[in-house]
Amino acid sequence: MLILGIDTSGKNASAALFDTEKELFLAQNTLYTQKTHSQVIMPIVKDIIAQSGKTMSDIGAIAVAAGPGSYTGLRIGVAAVKALCFGLDIKCCGVSTLEGIACNNIPYKGMICVVMKARGDIVYNCIYNCDGFSIETLCKERLISRDELAQELAFAGKEVLLCGDGAADFFTDYNSPMFIIAPPHTRLQNASGVCLAGASKTHISPEELEVSYLQKVKAEKDLEEKNK
């Protein structure tokens, strides 16, 4: 089956086409952009489909980064996937952005810690164990302070691979000999990781696809502040 992966959860706008039977990426493209994701993601999707010699009707399912991440970016990506799935009459799945980043680094054997910027000193985080072929979740996805995370990793006493857009700052600021920083090409969000994570998930109808923010959106925070 051909899985189209889409990630618009951060600065990257990314799409990839994965053949699950051959375990082969037929095409992938990632653009680190200052433009609105709505301007670039569909042209990227159309380009990789065309360049791979396939058509939209060849796609069997679509996987999308469903959060956490940029509120606007996530909504754009999920809305695009819903529209495509309705039009093509196929199913989809939402993939955790954190899990997708971990899957980018799946050749690494050991503990993988994904650190994504949230607000101030708070980060989105999840920790995984990887055997080089698959990942196992070691904790719930969460919002956690960098100090708390550093302390938790210190107590673990294991070598850990750091990835995510908050990994470089975390690596520099806490400067532990147990930390390894993921290389630039696997450190940030990428649709390839979304495809790998999505290949093993149950596919759902587009009506069931939802965004997972992990924290309240600005409108909710403003309303709570107003009602205090």
Secondary structure per residue as TSV (DSSP state, phi and psi in degrees):
chain	resnum	aa	ss	phi	psi
A	1	M	-	360.0	143.6
A	2	L	E	-93.7	123.4
A	3	I	E	-108.8	127.1
A	4	L	E	-93.0	126.4
A	5	G	E	-108.5	139.0
A	6	I	E	-133.2	133.8
A	7	D	E	-135.2	118.7
A	8	T	-	-130.0	30.2
A	9	S	S	-83.5	-12.0
A	10	G	S	-142.6	-149.1
A	11	K	S	-68.5	-27.2
A	12	N	E	-77.0	138.6
A	13	A	E	-112.0	120.8
A	14	S	E	-140.9	143.0
A	15	A	E	-141.6	146.9
A	16	A	E	-146.9	152.0
A	17	L	E	-121.9	119.0
A	18	F	E	-120.2	127.9
A	19	D	E	-92.2	108.2
A	20	T	T	-70.4	-29.0
A	21	E	T	-73.6	-41.0
A	22	K	T	-88.7	-9.3
A	23	E	T	51.6	54.2
A	24	L	E	-136.8	132.0
A	25	F	E	-84.4	117.7
A	26	L	E	-80.4	-30.4
A	27	A	E	-164.6	151.0
A	28	Q	E	-159.7	148.4
A	29	N	E	-150.5	132.5
A	30	T	E	-131.0	129.1
A	31	L	E	-123.5	119.7
A	32	Y	E	-83.9	109.3
A	33	T	-	-129.1	150.5
A	34	Q	S	-96.6	-5.5
A	35	K	S	-79.2	163.1
A	36	T	-	-66.5	136.9
A	37	H	H	-58.6	-29.1
A	38	S	H	-63.6	-22.1
A	39	Q	H	-81.1	-25.1
A	40	V	H	-117.9	-24.9
A	41	I	H	-68.9	-42.3
A	42	M	H	-69.3	-39.6
A	43	P	H	-59.3	-36.8
A	44	I	H	-65.1	-44.5
A	45	V	H	-60.2	-48.4
A	46	K	H	-61.4	-36.6
A	47	D	H	-68.1	-45.3
A	48	I	H	-70.2	-32.4
A	49	I	H	-64.2	-46.8
A	50	A	H	-64.9	-44.7
A	51	Q	H	-66.7	-26.6
A	52	S	T	-83.8	-6.7
A	53	G	T	78.9	15.3
A	54	K	-	-104.2	175.9
A	55	T	-	-124.0	165.9
A	56	M	G	-59.1	-31.6
A	57	S	G	-71.1	-12.5
A	58	D	G	-80.1	-15.4
A	59	I	-	-71.7	129.8
A	60	G	-	-92.3	-29.3
A	61	A	E	-164.0	163.0
A	62	I	E	-126.7	133.0
A	63	A	E	-111.4	139.9
A	64	V	E	-137.4	143.0
A	65	A	E	-68.0	116.8
A	66	A	E	-106.1	6.7
A	67	G	E	124.1	160.3
A	68	P	S	-77.6	177.2
A	69	G	S	150.5	-159.1
A	70	S	-	-62.1	124.6
A	71	Y	H	-55.1	-50.2
A	72	T	H	-65.9	-45.1
A	73	G	H	-60.0	-43.3
A	74	L	H	-62.7	-43.6
A	75	R	H	-62.9	-39.1
A	76	I	H	-64.3	-46.5
A	77	G	H	-64.2	-46.0
A	78	V	H	-66.5	-40.6
A	79	A	H	-63.1	-41.0
A	80	A	H	-63.2	-41.7
A	81	V	H	-67.4	-40.9
A	82	K	H	-58.0	-47.1
A	83	A	H	-62.6	-44.1
A	84	L	H	-63.6	-43.0
A	85	C	H	-66.6	-40.0
A	86	F	H	-62.7	-44.0
A	87	G	H	-67.7	-37.0
A	88	L	H	-93.3	-8.5
A	89	D	T	57.9	51.3
A	90	I	-	-129.1	171.2
A	91	K	E	-98.8	174.3
A	92	C	E	-146.9	178.4
A	93	C	E	-152.7	146.4
A	94	G	E	-93.8	133.8
A	95	V	E	-115.7	136.1
A	96	S	E	-58.9	132.1
A	97	T	H	-58.3	-39.0
A	98	L	H	-64.4	-43.5
A	99	E	H	-65.2	-39.0
A	100	G	H	-61.1	-42.5
A	101	I	H	-64.9	-40.9
A	102	A	H	-60.7	-40.9
A	103	C	H	-67.2	-25.0
A	104	N	H	-58.6	-28.2
A	105	N	T	-109.7	28.0
A	106	I	T	-64.8	-20.8
A	107	P	T	-67.5	-19.3
A	108	Y	-	-71.9	132.7
A	109	K	E	-102.5	114.0
A	110	G	E	142.2	-157.7
A	111	M	E	-84.9	132.0
A	112	I	E	-117.2	126.4
A	113	C	E	-117.1	115.8
A	114	V	E	-93.7	126.4
A	115	V	E	-124.3	109.1
A	116	M	E	-114.4	137.4
A	117	K	E	-65.0	134.8
A	118	A	E	-116.3	-76.4
A	119	R	E	-155.2	137.1
A	120	G	T	53.4	-125.2
A	121	D	T	-94.1	9.1
A	122	I	E	-96.3	138.2
A	123	V	E	-127.6	154.9
A	124	Y	E	-80.7	139.3
A	125	N	E	-151.8	147.9
A	126	C	E	-152.5	148.8
A	127	I	E	-116.9	137.3
A	128	Y	E	-128.7	158.7
A	129	N	E	-113.1	134.2
A	130	C	E	-124.3	136.9
A	131	D	E	-103.2	8.9
A	132	G	S	95.7	-10.2
A	133	F	S	-128.9	-31.3
A	134	S	-	-149.1	163.7
A	135	I	E	-117.0	148.9
A	136	E	E	-120.4	130.1
A	137	T	E	-77.6	127.3
A	138	L	-	-100.2	-12.9
A	139	C	S	-154.3	168.6
A	140	K	-	-74.0	150.4
A	141	E	-	-63.0	140.9
A	142	R	E	-157.5	166.8
A	143	L	E	-101.1	129.8
A	144	I	E	-149.2	148.3
A	145	S	E	-73.0	152.5
A	146	R	H	-63.1	-37.5
A	147	D	H	-62.7	-43.6
A	148	E	H	-63.3	-41.6
A	149	L	H	-65.2	-43.9
A	150	A	H	-60.2	-40.8
A	151	Q	H	-65.3	-42.2
A	152	E	H	-62.5	-43.3
A	153	L	H	-67.2	-34.7
A	154	A	H	-64.0	-42.1
A	155	F	H	-67.2	-30.4
A	156	A	H	-64.2	-34.1
A	157	G	T	66.2	26.0
A	158	K	S	-121.6	153.9
A	159	E	-	-64.7	138.1
A	160	V	E	-137.8	138.1
A	161	L	E	-91.5	124.3
A	162	L	E	-98.0	133.1
A	163	C	E	-145.7	168.9
A	164	G	S	107.0	165.5
A	165	D	T	-72.6	-9.7
A	166	G	T	-101.0	1.9
A	167	A	H	-69.2	-41.8
A	168	A	H	-63.1	-45.9
A	169	D	H	-64.7	-41.4
A	170	F	H	-62.8	-44.3
A	171	F	H	-60.0	-43.8
A	172	T	H	-71.3	-45.0
A	173	D	H	-71.0	-33.4
A	174	Y	H	-102.0	-18.1
A	175	N	-	44.6	56.9
A	176	S	-	-100.4	140.4
A	177	P	T	-66.3	-11.8
A	178	M	T	-87.8	-5.4
A	179	F	E	-94.8	136.3
A	180	I	E	-121.2	135.4
A	181	I	E	-96.9	131.8
A	182	A	-	-64.8	147.8
A	183	P	-	-65.4	158.0
A	184	P	H	-54.3	-35.8
A	185	H	H	-77.4	-10.7
A	186	T	H	-121.4	4.2
A	187	R	H	-80.8	-36.4
A	188	L	S	-101.4	175.2
A	189	Q	-	-56.7	143.2
A	190	N	-	-156.6	138.6
A	191	A	H	-65.1	-21.1
A	192	S	H	-61.9	-44.4
A	193	G	H	-64.0	-35.9
A	194	V	H	-63.5	-41.8
A	195	C	H	-61.8	-46.6
A	196	L	H	-62.2	-42.4
A	197	A	H	-68.9	-40.2
A	198	G	H	-70.3	-22.7
A	199	A	T	-64.2	-26.4
A	200	S	T	-103.7	6.5
A	201	K	S	-98.8	158.4
A	202	T	-	-73.9	129.8
A	203	H	-	-87.5	142.1
A	204	I	B	-124.0	171.7
A	205	S	-	-76.2	154.3
A	206	P	G	-60.8	-26.0
A	207	E	G	-63.3	-27.7
A	208	E	G	-87.0	-12.0
A	209	L	-	-71.5	126.9
A	210	E	-	-133.8	157.4
A	211	V	-	-86.4	142.7
A	212	S	-	-118.8	103.8
A	213	Y	-	-84.0	-28.1
A	214	L	S	71.0	-8.9
A	215	Q	S	-150.4	163.6
A	216	K	-	-69.4	142.0
A	217	V	-	-73.1	165.0
A	218	K	H	-57.2	-39.9
A	219	A	H	-61.7	-38.6
A	220	E	H	-67.5	-41.8
A	221	K	H	-64.8	-41.9
A	222	D	H	-63.3	-40.8
A	223	L	H	-65.6	-43.0
A	224	E	H	-62.6	-40.9
A	225	E	H	-65.0	-39.3
A	226	K	H	-66.2	-35.1
A	227	N	H	-85.7	-4.3
A	228	K	-	-66.8	360.0
